[in-house]
Amino acid sequence: MIKRLLFLLSICLSQGVSAQTNTLSPYSIYGLGDNVHSSLAAQSSMGGTSLAMLSTQNININNPAALVFVNRPTFNFDIKNEFLTLNNGGTSETSSLFSIENFSFAFPLVIDPQRKRKGAFTFGLTPYARQGYDVASYQTVEDLGEIQYRFLGEGGINSAFLAAGYDILSDSGRVNTLSIGATGSYVFGSIQNERITIIDSAFNGSGSNLYRGENHEISAADFKLGLLYTRRLFWNKNTPDAINGSFSVGAFYKPSVSMNTFSDDVAYTFINNYNSPTIVDTVAFSSSNIPTIAASSFGLGFGFIYDGRISLGLDFTSTRWSELSIAGVNQGLNDEFRASLGVEYIPDPTSYKQLLKVMRYRAGFSYEQTRLNVSGVQPTRVGFTAGLGVPIIASKSTSVFNIGTEYAIRSGAGLPVVENYVNIFIGLTFTPNQYDRWFAKQKYD
């Protein structure tokens, strides 16, 4: 049953990631589209905080060094529904969009049992960047009447990844541990941009409309390095393997890489309307293979766990989007800075008979100076999050149903369009143990 479920989910994800339009933001016109801060539903409910957050249940795809705390086979599947309201002066428009956010497996490895060093690896699929916009502007020109300029874009880039983490230093009681990790990714996808100029008189045959389309097919090998130091502060003798109290510092570095980019550029004039055009003349057509230079990034995070009940995290990340060039053209973006704060509270982790006491209550906050450069304005994004983690089937289960929400606003002084987001995160974390009856092999007399 479980094998069939995972097989179906893998098919859904492979089809959904390649086909879905992942954003409706007009600002995805910039660069490769809206960059994705990959995280699980549980982490998204805490503002996206993850770099130094220790968990035996959630797969940490942002800092591979933290994988060493995975202590049993784990499967994560996460989706999101985004409600976006665009405000332009006195008008507003609301749309919604469903997307698959993450699909990953992780497996623990006891590499050196004598020294109690641990390791784990994970693999999966997650979005990298998203594009989807349809913007129009109008201008009235003498003798030509009203001219419509229409800008359309769609597509996305995804990342198939394989990551591993390992304790390189650990004392006998695992009081102090230093872990390293690495993530190797294959980045792939395509983005399409269209620019259309429509002139009123063209409908009468006295003029021509202009179409220009660009298509970029992108692929590359990418990698990330992670580091995590953990100081165990105290522990419960009854649960020696649990994370009862700790302080941790995590970091990652992701260098800039050159992405293979095959580009087609076509321009032609046409009459009639855009949906059924009659091509008058092909103005230009070209193909090229000029690499895309991706942005480098690094991050630093701090985590604290008290009594196995309270987890706090604080992350800082910086991404140098000013480095981004597509097909040899620098995109003129700003460097991005992001800070996030998250908290998780479990009233009583050992109260197995009362579900409300073992549920995970989460909240978070994030602040971001975005990569965008809109006529000299760098918008900011501020988000507030909250969520729950509910054990599946039984209160002793380590498998969890995660649900969370975010309210965020992307704005800036003089920005033509202000965006308000309400995001709903839903995730399933399967970490089977003896209390998960759905996982146990049935016995018959």
C-alpha positions in Angstrom: 0.0 0.0 0.0 2.7 2.5 1.0 4.8 1.6 -2.0 1.9 2.3 -4.3 1.2 5.6 -2.6 4.8 6.7 -3.0 4.8 5.6 -6.6 1.7 7.6 -7.4 3.0 10.7 -5.6 6.2 10.5 -7.6 4.3 10.4 -10.8 2.1 13.4 -9.7 5.2 15.4 -8.8 7.1 14.7 -12.0 4.1 15.8 -14.0 3.1 18.7 -11.8 6.5 20.3 -11.5 7.1 20.4 -15.2 3.6 21.6 -16.2 2.4 23.9 -13.6 2.4 27.7 -13.9 4.0 28.5 -10.5 3.3 32.2 -10.0 1.0 35.0 -11.1 3.3 37.8 -9.9 4.1 40.5 -12.5 7.5 40.9 -10.9 8.4 37.4 -12.1 9.3 39.2 -15.3 12.7 39.9 -13.8 15.6 37.5 -14.1 14.7 33.8 -14.0 11.4 34.5 -12.3 10.6 34.5 -8.6 13.3 32.6 -6.7 12.0 29.9 -4.4 13.1 29.7 -0.7 12.8 25.9 -0.5 11.6 24.6 2.8 9.1 22.0 4.1 5.7 23.0 5.4 6.9 22.7 9.0 9.8 25.1 8.3 7.7 27.4 6.3 5.3 27.8 9.3 8.4 29.1 11.2 9.2 31.8 8.7 11.4 29.5 6.6 13.9 29.1 9.5 16.0 26.0 9.1 19.8 26.4 8.9 20.4 25.4 12.5 17.1 23.7 13.4 17.6 20.2 14.6 14.9 17.6 13.9 14.8 13.8 13.8 11.6 14.1 11.7 11.9 16.8 9.1 14.4 16.6 6.2 16.6 19.7 6.2 17.1 20.5 2.5 18.6 23.9 3.2 21.6 22.8 5.3 22.8 19.3 4.4 25.0 19.1 7.5 21.8 18.9 9.6 20.8 15.6 8.0 22.9 13.7 10.6 19.9 14.0 13.0 17.6 11.9 10.8 17.3 8.7 12.8 14.9 6.6 10.6 13.8 6.5 7.0 11.8 9.7 6.3 9.6 10.8 3.5 8.3 14.4 3.0 5.7 15.6 0.5 4.6 19.3 0.6 2.2 21.4 -1.4 1.2 25.1 -1.3 -1.9 27.1 -2.3 -1.1 30.8 -2.9 -3.7 33.6 -2.8 -2.2 36.7 -4.4 -3.9 40.1 -4.4 -2.4 42.8 -6.7 -3.1 46.4 -5.7 -2.5 49.2 -8.2 -3.8 52.5 -6.9 -7.5 52.1 -6.4 -7.9 48.8 -8.2 -7.1 45.2 -7.0 -7.2 41.7 -8.4 -7.0 38.4 -6.6 -5.9 35.0 -7.9 -5.0 31.7 -6.5 -2.5 29.0 -7.5 -1.7 25.5 -6.4 1.9 24.2 -6.5 3.9 21.2 -5.4 6.8 22.4 -3.2 8.9 19.4 -2.2 9.3 15.7 -2.6 12.1 14.0 -0.7 13.4 10.9 1.0 16.0 10.6 3.7 17.8 7.6 5.2 20.1 7.4 8.2 23.5 5.8 8.1 25.5 4.8 11.3 28.9 5.2 9.8 31.1 4.8 12.8 29.2 3.2 15.7 32.2 3.0 18.0 32.7 6.7 18.0 28.9 7.3 17.7 29.3 9.3 14.5 26.3 9.5 12.3 25.5 10.3 8.8 22.4 10.4 6.5 21.5 11.2 2.9 18.5 12.5 1.1 17.3 12.9 -2.5 14.3 14.6 -4.0 12.9 17.3 -6.2 12.1 21.0 -5.4 11.4 24.2 -7.4 14.3 26.6 -8.1 12.6 29.6 -9.8 9.2 30.3 -11.1 7.8 32.6 -13.8 4.2 33.5 -14.8 3.0 36.9 -15.7 0.6 38.7 -18.1 1.0 42.5 -18.1 -0.4 45.1 -20.5 0.1 48.8 -20.9 -1.5 51.3 -23.4 -0.4 54.4 -25.3 -2.2 56.7 -27.6 -0.3 57.8 -30.7 -1.5 60.3 -33.3 -2.5 58.6 -36.6 -2.1 55.1 -35.0 -4.7 55.4 -32.3 -4.3 53.3 -29.2 -1.2 51.0 -29.0 -1.3 48.0 -26.6 2.0 46.6 -25.3 1.5 43.1 -23.8 4.1 41.1 -21.9 3.7 37.4 -21.2 5.9 34.9 -19.5 5.7 31.4 -18.2 7.9 28.5 -17.1 10.0 27.4 -14.3 13.3 25.8 -13.2 13.5 22.8 -10.9 16.2 21.1 -8.9 16.7 17.4 -8.5 19.0 17.0 -5.6 21.1 14.4 -3.7 22.6 15.4 -0.3 24.5 13.8 2.5 25.7 14.8 6.0 28.3 13.3 8.3 29.7 14.0 11.8 33.4 14.7 11.3 33.9 15.5 15.0 32.1 14.0 18.0 33.0 13.3 21.6 32.1 10.1 23.3 28.8 11.3 24.7 27.9 13.3 21.6 27.9 16.5 23.7 29.8 18.4 21.0 29.4 17.5 17.4 30.6 19.1 14.2 28.9 18.0 11.0 29.5 18.7 7.3 27.2 18.2 4.4 27.1 18.6 0.6 24.2 18.9 -1.8 24.6 18.1 -5.5 21.8 19.2 -7.8 20.7 19.0 -11.4 18.9 22.2 -12.3 16.7 22.1 -15.3 13.7 23.8 -16.9 12.7 26.5 -19.4 11.3 30.0 -19.4 9.4 31.7 -22.2 9.0 35.5 -22.6 6.7 37.2 -25.2 6.5 40.9 -26.2 3.5 41.9 -28.3 2.8 45.3 -29.8 -0.8 45.7 -31.2 -1.8 48.8 -33.2 -5.5 49.7 -33.8 -5.0 50.4 -37.5 -3.5 47.0 -38.1 -6.9 45.5 -37.8 -7.8 47.5 -41.0 -4.8 46.2 -42.8 -3.0 49.5 -42.9 -0.4 48.5 -40.3 1.4 45.6 -38.7 1.6 44.3 -35.2 4.9 43.1 -33.8 5.6 39.9 -31.9 8.9 38.9 -30.3 9.4 35.6 -28.4 12.3 34.3 -26.4 12.7 30.8 -25.1 15.5 29.7 -22.8 16.2 26.0 -22.1 18.4 25.8 -19.0 20.3 22.9 -17.4 23.3 22.7 -15.0 25.0 20.9 -12.2 24.9 22.8 -9.0 26.2 22.2 -5.5 26.0 23.5 -1.9 28.2 23.0 1.2 26.9 23.0 4.7 28.3 23.1 8.2 26.7 22.5 11.6 28.1 22.7 15.2 25.9 21.4 18.0 26.4 21.7 21.7 24.2 19.4 23.7 23.1 21.2 26.9 21.2 18.6 28.7 19.3 15.4 28.1 16.8 13.0 29.5 18.2 9.6 30.6 14.9 7.9 29.5 15.3 9.2 26.0 19.0 9.5 25.4 18.7 9.8 21.6 16.1 12.6 21.7 17.2 16.2 21.2 16.2 17.5 24.7 18.4 20.6 24.9 21.0 22.1 22.6 22.5 25.1 21.0 23.6 25.0 17.4 25.1 27.1 14.7 24.7 26.3 11.0 25.9 27.7 7.8 25.9 27.0 4.0 27.7 28.3 1.0 26.5 28.0 -2.6 28.8 29.2 -5.3 27.9 30.8 -8.6 27.7 28.3 -11.4 27.5 28.5 -15.2 24.3 27.0 -16.6 23.9 25.6 -20.1 21.4 27.8 -21.9 20.0 27.2 -25.3 18.1 30.2 -26.5 15.7 30.9 -29.4 14.7 34.4 -30.4 12.0 35.1 -33.0 10.4 38.3 -34.1 7.7 38.8 -36.8 5.0 41.3 -37.9 1.4 40.1 -38.1 -2.1 41.4 -38.8 -5.4 40.2 -37.3 -5.4 39.5 -33.6 -2.8 37.7 -31.4 -4.8 34.5 -31.0 -5.1 33.9 -34.8 -2.4 36.0 -36.4 -1.5 36.3 -40.1 2.2 36.6 -40.3 3.3 39.4 -42.6 7.1 39.1 -42.3 9.7 37.4 -40.1 11.9 40.2 -38.9 14.5 38.1 -37.1 15.3 34.6 -35.9 18.3 33.5 -34.0 19.6 30.6 -31.8 22.4 30.8 -29.4 24.1 28.8 -26.6 25.4 31.4 -24.2 25.6 30.3 -20.5 23.5 31.7 -17.8 25.6 32.8 -14.8 23.6 32.0 -11.6 23.8 33.8 -8.3 25.9 32.7 -5.4 24.5 32.6 -1.8 25.5 32.0 1.7 23.6 31.8 5.1 24.1 31.6 8.8 21.7 30.3 11.4 21.3 29.8 15.1 19.2 27.3 16.9 18.2 26.6 20.5 16.2 23.7 22.0 15.0 23.7 25.6 13.7 20.6 27.4 12.6 19.1 24.1 9.6 21.4 24.1 10.7 24.8 22.8 12.7 25.2 19.6 14.0 28.7 18.5 15.7 29.5 15.2 17.2 32.6 13.6 18.5 32.7 10.0 20.3 35.2 7.8 20.9 34.6 4.1 22.3 36.6 1.3 22.1 35.9 -2.4 24.1 37.9 -5.0 21.5 38.3 -7.7 23.6 41.1 -9.2 25.7 38.3 -10.6 22.8 36.9 -12.7 23.2 37.1 -16.4 21.0 35.2 -19.0 22.4 34.4 -22.4 25.2 36.9 -21.8 23.0 39.8 -20.6 23.3 40.9 -17.0 19.8 41.3 -15.5 20.5 44.4 -13.4 19.1 42.9 -10.2 19.9 43.8 -6.6 21.5 41.5 -4.1 19.0 39.9 -1.8 19.1 39.8 2.0 16.7 37.7 4.1 16.2 37.3 7.9 13.8 34.9 9.5 12.8 34.0 13.1 10.9 30.8 14.0 9.6 29.0 17.1 8.1 25.6 17.7 6.4 24.6 21.0 5.3 21.1 22.1 3.5 21.2 25.5 4.5 17.8 26.6 6.5 15.5 24.2 6.0 12.5 26.5 2.2 12.8 27.0 1.3 10.1 24.6 -2.3 9.8 25.6 -3.2 13.5 25.0 -3.0 14.6 21.3 -3.2 18.3 22.1 -0.1 18.1 24.3 2.1 16.4 21.7 1.0 18.6 18.8 3.6 21.1 17.5 2.6 24.8 17.6 4.6 27.0 15.3 5.0 30.7 14.4 7.5 32.8 12.5 8.5 36.0 10.9 10.6 36.9 7.8 12.0 40.1 6.4 13.5 40.3 2.9 15.2 42.9 0.8 14.3 41.4 -2.5 16.4 41.0 -5.6 14.1 43.3 -7.6 15.2 46.6 -9.2 12.0 48.3 -10.3 12.9 51.7 -11.7 15.5 52.1 -9.0 13.3 50.8 -6.2 14.2 47.7 -4.2 11.0 46.3 -2.8 10.9 44.5 0.6 8.8 41.5 1.6 7.5 41.0 5.2 5.8 37.8 6.2 4.1 36.4 9.3 3.5 32.6 9.7 1.8 30.2 12.0 1.1 26.4 11.8 0.5 23.1 13.5 2.1 19.7 13.4 -0.4 16.9 14.1 0.8 13.3 14.7 -0.8 10.9 12.3 -2.9 7.9 13.5 -1.7 8.0 17.1 -0.1 10.5 19.6 3.0 8.3 19.8 3.5 8.4 16.0 6.5 10.2 14.7 4.7 10.7 11.4 3.2 14.2 11.2 0.6 16.1 9.2 1.8 19.7 8.9 -0.3 22.7 8.1 0.6 26.3 8.1 -0.3 29.7 6.8 1.6 32.9 5.9 0.5 36.5 5.3 3.1 38.5 3.5 3.3 41.8 1.6 5.8 42.8 -1.0 6.0 46.6 -1.4 8.2 49.6 -1.8 8.0 53.4 -2.0 6.7 54.3 -5.5 6.2 50.7 -6.5 3.5 50.5 -9.1 1.9 47.2 -7.8 1.8 46.1 -4.2 1.4 42.4 -3.6 -0.4 40.8 -0.7 0.0 37.0 -0.2 -1.9 34.5 1.8 -0.2 31.1 1.5 -1.4 27.8 2.8 1.2 25.1 3.4 0.3 21.4 3.7 2.9 18.7 4.3 3.1 15.1 5.2 6.1 13.7 7.0 6.3 9.9 7.2 8.8 8.5 9.7 7.5 5.1 10.5 8.0 3.5 13.9 6.4 0.7 15.9 3.4 3.0 16.7 2.5 3.6 13.1 0.0 0.7 12.6 -0.4 1.6 8.9 3.3 0.8 8.4 3.5 -2.4 10.4 3.4 -5.8 8.6 0.2 -7.5 9.4 0.3 -10.9 11.1 -2.2 -13.7 10.5 -2.8 -16.9 12.5 
